[in-house]
Amino acid sequence: MNQTIRAASVAALLAVSASSVSAQTYNWRMATIDSETGVYFTKIAKPYAELVDKLTGGRMKIEPLPAGTVGNIFKLHEAVEDELVDMANWPPSFLGTADPTNAMITGFPTGLGTDAFHAWLYQGGGEKLLTEHRAATMKMHSFILGSGPSEWFAHSHVPIRTTADLKGLKYRTLGNWAAVVKDKFGAAPTTTPGSEVYGMLEKKGIDLAEYSMPAENFARGYHEIAKYVIYPGIHAPAWAFEGLIKQEKWDALPEDIKLAMHVAAQLVTYQSFMAIINDDLDAVVKIEKSGNEMIRLSPEFIADSRNAAREWAMGAAAEAKAKGNEWPEKVASSIFAFQDRWIAGSKYLVVDHHD
């Protein structure tokens, strides 16, 4: 169904629903991790606020706040808990790895790719696991809100063709992938802030860096200072953000407002994914014409990395389970089972891709 028609149909249904409930209006503030001109703000947060406004006939207005408005972007859950804001839009990985669930659930190294990711989220139980986890462990309501495709694996001063090539290299990366490349492949990961990646790469303070998707990286000019562009981005094959709301605040909303917020989230998740890919397509062609050497990771590299990432995940899950936290095991098992099922059964699909 055409998205405009779908949105209009939902709006009509909500209008009928709204006629039977209070006409109370809500004015919420939503914390984000990006600037007003950044891709996550312009393609996720702002469109979401606009669509919720339309679907509720103006009864729910959400003001997206640029990064820094309510402090540290890695502490937005605290801003929601303290009711400094009504909700947050961010990646679960920003909660860190103390609970490995957050490092897996909306993006995992060598995990579900751009073809399988949404199928797992919406049909394979991914979003349901996220919602259940947040309710059980944080007393928050959560749903998927925004997504995007693979990143470049790295902009690099040295060619990377085997996992052995990573040994000893200063690699700007984050989260669970940093743990994998350090523990399994002997790399020296560094958590260089995004604002410092260009300078560090230019001065060769780091050997290679992963940052974001092709269009975002192109805009930052990493291809101008590092000869090699390495792909595919198996460390971040696909990703999603969540909308995070205090459970009691969510429970107090009328059902039609809840429905509108969920429907808007699904539409924006799909739209952001496609919008980012659309920008990336042009950026990839520009990169290929810029004189950089393109290196595609070998099947052996990808297989070795997948084995290492899964070993890390199950190890982290086992440690968490021993401490009474069974969520990482549930999430990892769900992701890996769906990925194996997808690989086994998706061969009939036509894919417009070539190397």
N, C-alpha and C positions, 0 to 999 in steps of 0.2 A: 504494500500500500504506500502511495506517495506520502512523504513525511508531512507535507502541509495538510493533506486531507486527513491523515491520522490525527494530527494535532487539533484540527478543527472538530473532528468527531469527538475527541476526548473533551474538548472545551464545551461542546454541547451537552455531553453527559454530566460534566461537572456543574454546568449552569442549572440543570434540573436538580442535581443533588443540593446545590447551594440554596435553592428556593425553600428547602425544608429545614434548614439549619440557621443558626444565628448569622447575621451579616457582619459579625465582628471582623475587624481588620487587624492584621499583624504587621509589624515593622521590625524585621530582623537584620542583624549584622552578621556577615560571614567573613571570618578571617581566611586569608589565603597566603601562599608562600611566594608570590610573584609580584613584580611591579605592574603598574597599570598598562604598560606596553608589552609585557612578556606574554609568551605563548600560552602559559597556563591560565593567565588572567583573561586574555582576550578570546581564547577558544574554549574555555571551560567555565570559569566563574561568572563572567559577565553574561554569556548566553544563557546560563542556567537561571540567573536572577531574572532576566528578561522573559524567559519562557514561563517560569512559575508565575510571574505577574500576569501574563496573558491567560494562562490556563485557569487562574483563580479569579479572573475579572478584577484584578487589583486588590483582592482581599489579603494576599500575602505578598508583601514587598520585601525583597532581600537586597541589602546593600553589600556588595563585595568590597572588602577592605584590602588595599595593597599590603604587601609584606612589610613588616616593621611597625604597622599601626598598633598592634597589641603586643609588641615585644618579639622575643625569640621565635623564629618560625619552627624550631624543633620542640616548642613547648605549647603549641596551639591547643592541645587537649586540656591543658591547665586553664587556658583562657575560657574554654567552653565550660569546664567544671566550675570555675569561679564566676561564671555568667558575665564576663567582660564582653563576650560575644555570644550570639545564639547558636552558631554552628561554625564548623571549620571545613575547609576543602584542602586536602593534602594527601600525600602518599603515606600509607601505614608504616613504611620503612623508617619514617622520621621518628618513630617511637623507639628506634634502636633494636638491638638484638637480645636484650635481657629476656624477652619472650620471643623465641624464634618465629612464632606465628607471624609477627609483624614484618619479618624479613622474607617471608615466603608468599603471603596470601595474595598480593596484587602485583607480583612481578618477581620471578625467580631465575637466577642464572641457568641458562640452557633449558629453561622451562617452556611453557606453552608459547608458541609463536603467534604471529599476527593472524594466521588462519584459524587456529584452534582456541585462542584466548577467550573471545566472547562466548563461544559455545560452552566452555567450561564455567564461566562466570554465571551465565543465565540458565543453562540447561544441565550443567554438570554439578551444580551445588556450590560453586565458588562464592557467590554473593551471600547465599544462605549461611555458609560457614562464617563469613565475616560478620554478618548481623548477629548471629548467635554468640560468637566470641565476644563482641563488644558488649552485648547485654549481660553476659555471664561474668565478665572480668572487669568491666569498666563502668557498668550501669549507664551505657551510652547506646543510642540507636545509630546504626551505620548502614549506608547503602553505597553502591558504586556510583561515583560521580566524576566522569571524565576518564578518557583513556588515550593511549597513543601507541605507535608502532616501535619497531626496533631502533636502537641507536647505532651509530658507527661503533665498531669494536674499539678503535683507537686511532688517533693521529700520532704518528711515531717517527722518531729519528732513526730507528733501526728496523729492519724487516723482521716480521714475526711469521714464521711458517709452521713451527712445531711448538708444543708446550714447553719443550726444553729451552727454546729461545727466550722464554720469560725469566729464566733464572738470573737473579741478581739485578734485574732491571728496576729502576724507580718508576713505578706505575701509578699514576693518579687514578684511583678508583675508590669505591665506597662499599660499605655494608658487607653482605655475605660473600659477594664476589671477591672482595679484598681478602677475606678469610680463606677462600678457596685457593686463590693464586699464591698466597703466602704459604699456607700449610701444605699444599699439594704440588706446587710448581716452583717454589723457591723465589718468587718475585718479592720485591720490596715495596708494598703498597703505601701510598701516601694520600692523606685526605685533604689535599690542597683545596681551599675554598674556590668556588666557581669564579669569583672575581679575580683570582690570582693565577688561573690556569694558563692564560695566554703568556703572561710574563715568565712564569716558571718554565714553560715549554720553550719559549724564545731563548731564554738564558741557558737552556739544557740542564736546569735544576731537576727536571724529570725527563725520563727517556721517552715515555709515551703517556697519553692521557685519553681516557674516555670521559665524555661529558654529556652529550645529548644527541638528538636526532640530526640528520644531515642538514636541514635548513637552518636550525639553530646554530650548529657548529660553523656552518658556512658564514653566517652573519657575524660570528665572532672571529673569523679569520684564521682559524687554526691551520688550515691547509696552506697558508702563506708561510708558515714557519716550520712545518714538519713535512718531510718528503713523502712519507708513506701514509696511505689511508687504508686501514684494515677493516674488513667486514666478513661476514655479517655480525651484528651486535649480539652475540650469544649470551653476553653477560646481562643484557636487558632486552630480551626478545619481544616483549610486549609489556605494557604496564597500565595500571589504573590508579586513580585517586579515589578517595572516599569522601562522603559527606558525613560529618560527625556531629551528633546532637545529644544533649543530655536527655536521658530516657524519660524523665518526668516531664520535661518540656515537650518532647515529642508526643507523649501519651495525652497531653492536654489539648492537642490540636484536633479540630473537627476531622472526620474521616475523609471528606472531600478534599481538604487541604493536603492531607497526607497522600492521597492518591495523586493529586496534581504534582506534588514534589517528587514522588517516585517515578511517575511517567516522564516528567521533565528530565530527571536524572538519566533515564535510559536513553532518551532521544539525544541529549547532549553528549552522553558517553559515545554513542555511535557517531554523531556529527563531528566531535572533536577528533576522534580517531581518523576519520576520512579527511578532515581539513588539514591535519598535520601531514598525512601521507601526501596529499595534493601539493603542499609546499615542498616536501622532501623530494618529490620526483624531479622537479626542476633543479634543485640543489645538487642532486647526484650527477646529473648531466653536466652541470657547471664544473663540478669537481673533476670529472673525467676529462674535461677539456682544459684544465688548469695546469697540467704538467706534472701533477702528483702521480706517484706509482701506486696503483691499486693492487692490493693483495687480498685474495679470498682465502679464508681459513680452510684448511683441508678437512675432508671427512674424518680423518684420524684425529685432528686437533679437536674437532667438535665432539667426537665420541669420547675422547679422553676427558674433556671438560665436563661432559654430561655425567660420566661415571664419578668424577671427583666431586661435582656439585651435589649429586644425589647421596654420595657417601657422607659429605659434610652435613647435609640436611637430616639424614636419618640418625647420624651421631648426635646432632644437636637436639633432635626430637627425643632420643633415648635419654639424654641427660635431663631434659625438661620433664619427661614422664617420671623419672626416678624422684623428682622433686614434687610430684603431684600435678604437673601440668600436661594434660594429654592433648591439648590443642595442636601443637606443632606436628605431632604424629598424624592426627586427623587430616590436617591440611596437606602435608607432604604426601601422604598416601593417596589422597584425592587427586592431587595434581599429577602425580606420576602414573597412576592408573588411567586417568583420562588421556594423558599424553601417549601412553603405550597403545591405548585403544584407538586414538586418532591416527597414529602412525600405521597401525595395522589395517584400518578400515577406510582411510581417506584416499587411497590410490585411484579411485574412480573420478576424483575431482579434477577439473581442468584448471590449471594455474598459469596465468600469463606472466611467466618469469623465466629469464634465462641468464646464464653467467656471462 
